Amino acid sequence: MNQLREAHQLQVSFDIPNAAAPLEVVADLNRRTIEAGMTLRAPEDKKSSKARLNWLLRQLKSEASSDLFVRMTWPGRSEDTHFPLVELVTDPDLCEKDKNGLQVVSFHIYVAKRLGGKFTQQTNFIAELETIVPDFYREVGQDLTSWRKPAPRIRESQTDASVQSIEDEAEVVALRAQ
């Protein structure tokens, strides 16, 4: 209720079994929009934000719709950035604009649909909601996978020390003892 009173938004989160993340739905009363989206943690094994973004873009199988957006969360107090998915697909370098030296922490990919007058009409609002949410999950959400740390690798065994290296080490230790 606080979210409704303070931010004028109704929010719900659906925990879908085996999905990459919960499906979050927001009805914004001020903007008269419905948003449906999922938040994924960015892969930590990628060094640049562009590489992290490309990891996300490779998962998207449908054409980039004009209603699809990506919100990137950055570390510390750095403000989130929002871009239409269409722009990020054509220019992935856009994600690092004004964020030099920072790495994106998470991605929130979402569809935002402005309803205008339909927002206040109960029948149309419900019909739009029942269309937007399943369409987002069908086109985007079901294809997303969450990032997991890779399993640790066994390092190659080190070669046995040669007799010469052992003699050299013993000589160094003997000199220090004197």
HUFENLIN-V721331 format. One record per residue. N is the residue number from 0. RES is the residue in one letter. PHI is phi in radians with two decimals (NA if undefined). OMEGA is omega in radians with two decimals (none if undefined). Layout:
n={N & N}
res={RES & RES}
phi={PHI & PHI}
omega={OMEGA & OMEGA}
//
This chain:
n={0 & 1 & 2 & 3 & 4 & 5 & 6 & 7 & 8 & 9 & 10 & 11 & 12 & 13 & 14 & 15 & 16 & 17 & 18 & 19 & 20 & 21 & 22 & 23 & 24 & 25 & 26 & 27 & 28 & 29 & 30 & 31 & 32 & 33 & 34 & 35 & 36 & 37 & 38 & 39 & 40 & 41 & 42 & 43 & 44 & 45 & 46 & 47 & 48 & 49 & 50 & 51 & 52 & 53 & 54 & 55 & 56 & 57 & 58 & 59 & 60 & 61 & 62 & 63 & 64 & 65 & 66 & 67 & 68 & 69 & 70 & 71 & 72 & 73 & 74 & 75 & 76 & 77 & 78 & 79 & 80 & 81 & 82 & 83 & 84 & 85 & 86 & 87 & 88 & 89 & 90 & 91 & 92 & 93 & 94 & 95 & 96 & 97 & 98 & 99 & 100 & 101 & 102 & 103 & 104 & 105 & 106 & 107 & 108 & 109 & 110 & 111 & 112 & 113 & 114 & 115 & 116 & 117 & 118 & 119 & 120 & 121 & 122 & 123 & 124 & 125 & 126 & 127 & 128 & 129 & 130 & 131 & 132 & 133 & 134 & 135 & 136 & 137 & 138 & 139 & 140 & 141 & 142 & 143 & 144 & 145 & 146 & 147 & 148 & 149 & 150 & 151 & 152 & 153 & 154 & 155 & 156 & 157 & 158 & 159 & 160 & 161 & 162 & 163 & 164 & 165 & 166 & 167 & 168 & 169 & 170 & 171 & 172 & 173 & 174 & 175 & 176 & 177}
res={M & N & Q & L & R & E & A & H & Q & L & Q & V & S & F & D & I & P & N & A & A & A & P & L & E & V & V & A & D & L & N & R & R & T & I & E & A & G & M & T & L & R & A & P & E & D & K & K & S & S & K & A & R & L & N & W & L & L & R & Q & L & K & S & E & A & S & S & D & L & F & V & R & M & T & W & P & G & R & S & E & D & T & H & F & P & L & V & E & L & V & T & D & P & D & L & C & E & K & D & K & N & G & L & Q & V & V & S & F & H & I & Y & V & A & K & R & L & G & G & K & F & T & Q & Q & T & N & F & I & A & E & L & E & T & I & V & P & D & F & Y & R & E & V & G & Q & D & L & T & S & W & R & K & P & A & P & R & I & R & E & S & Q & T & D & A & S & V & Q & S & I & E & D & E & A & E & V & V & A & L & R & A & Q}
phi={NA & -1.07 & -1.09 & -1.19 & -1.24 & -1.51 & -1.83 & 1.01 & -2.33 & -1.81 & -2.24 & -2.53 & -2.21 & -1.81 & -1.62 & -1.62 & -0.97 & 1.14 & -1.44 & -1.12 & -2.82 & -1.09 & -1.56 & -1.80 & -2.12 & -2.26 & -1.88 & -1.64 & -1.23 & -1.22 & -1.55 & 0.97 & -2.21 & -2.07 & -2.11 & -2.30 & -2.82 & -2.39 & -1.93 & -2.06 & -1.24 & -1.26 & -1.16 & -1.41 & -1.48 & -1.64 & -1.47 & -1.81 & -1.15 & -1.12 & -1.15 & -1.15 & -1.14 & -1.06 & -1.02 & -1.20 & -1.09 & -1.12 & -1.41 & -1.48 & -1.67 & -1.54 & -1.15 & -1.24 & -1.48 & -1.25 & -1.59 & -1.58 & -2.34 & -2.23 & -1.84 & -1.85 & -1.74 & -1.99 & -1.23 & 1.16 & -1.64 & -1.13 & -1.22 & -1.13 & -2.09 & -2.16 & -2.49 & -1.12 & -1.03 & -0.99 & -1.18 & -1.21 & -1.17 & -1.35 & -2.49 & -1.08 & -1.12 & -1.01 & -1.15 & -1.65 & -1.07 & 1.10 & -2.24 & -1.02 & 1.44 & -1.80 & -2.04 & -1.07 & -1.67 & -2.66 & -2.09 & -2.05 & -1.73 & -2.63 & -1.88 & -2.16 & -2.14 & -1.47 & -1.71 & 1.05 & -1.15 & -1.13 & -1.07 & -1.56 & -1.64 & -0.94 & -1.12 & -1.18 & -1.05 & -1.11 & -1.07 & -1.12 & -1.06 & -1.24 & -1.66 & -1.10 & -1.13 & -1.12 & -1.11 & -1.07 & -1.13 & -1.15 & -1.43 & -2.21 & -1.02 & -1.22 & -1.63 & -1.39 & -2.20 & -1.41 & -1.41 & -2.23 & -1.08 & -1.20 & -1.11 & -1.13 & -1.78 & -1.42 & -1.33 & -1.10 & -1.18 & -1.35 & -1.23 & -1.12 & -1.22 & -1.38 & -1.06 & -1.11 & -1.17 & -1.19 & -1.11 & -1.11 & -1.17 & -1.11 & -1.14 & -1.11 & -1.14 & -1.15 & -1.16 & -1.20 & -1.23 & -1.33}
omega={3.12 & 3.14 & 3.13 & -3.10 & -3.03 & -3.07 & -3.13 & 3.13 & 2.96 & -3.11 & 3.04 & 3.13 & 3.14 & 3.11 & -3.09 & -3.11 & 3.09 & 3.06 & -3.10 & -3.10 & 3.04 & 3.08 & -3.08 & 3.13 & -3.12 & 2.99 & -3.10 & -3.06 & -3.14 & -3.10 & -3.11 & -3.14 & 2.98 & 3.09 & 3.02 & -3.09 & 3.13 & 3.14 & 3.14 & 3.03 & 3.14 & -3.14 & -3.09 & -3.13 & 3.07 & -3.05 & -3.06 & 3.09 & 3.11 & 3.11 & 3.10 & 3.10 & 3.13 & 3.05 & 3.12 & -3.08 & 3.12 & -3.12 & -3.06 & -3.05 & -3.10 & 3.09 & -3.13 & 3.12 & 3.13 & 3.12 & -3.12 & -3.12 & 3.06 & 3.04 & -3.14 & 3.12 & -3.07 & -3.11 & 3.07 & -3.09 & 3.12 & -3.09 & 3.07 & 3.05 & -3.12 & 3.09 & 2.97 & -3.12 & -3.14 & -3.13 & -3.14 & 3.11 & -3.12 & -3.11 & -3.13 & 3.11 & -3.12 & -3.08 & -3.10 & -3.12 & -3.14 & -3.13 & -3.11 & 3.09 & 3.12 & 3.08 & -3.14 & -3.09 & 3.14 & 3.10 & 2.99 & 3.13 & -3.02 & 3.02 & 3.11 & -3.10 & 3.10 & -3.08 & -3.13 & -3.10 & 3.13 & -3.09 & -3.09 & 3.13 & -3.02 & -3.10 & -3.14 & 3.12 & -3.13 & 3.14 & 3.12 & 3.13 & 3.14 & 3.07 & -3.04 & -3.04 & 3.11 & 3.12 & 3.12 & -3.11 & -3.14 & -3.04 & -3.02 & -2.95 & -3.07 & -3.14 & -3.11 & 3.04 & 3.12 & 3.13 & 3.06 & 3.09 & 3.10 & 3.11 & 3.13 & -3.13 & 3.06 & -3.14 & 3.08 & -3.12 & -3.12 & 3.14 & 3.12 & 3.14 & 3.13 & 3.12 & -3.12 & -3.13 & 3.10 & 3.12 & 3.12 & -3.13 & 3.12 & 3.12 & 3.12 & -3.13 & -3.12 & -3.14 & -3.14 & -3.10 & -3.07 & none}
//
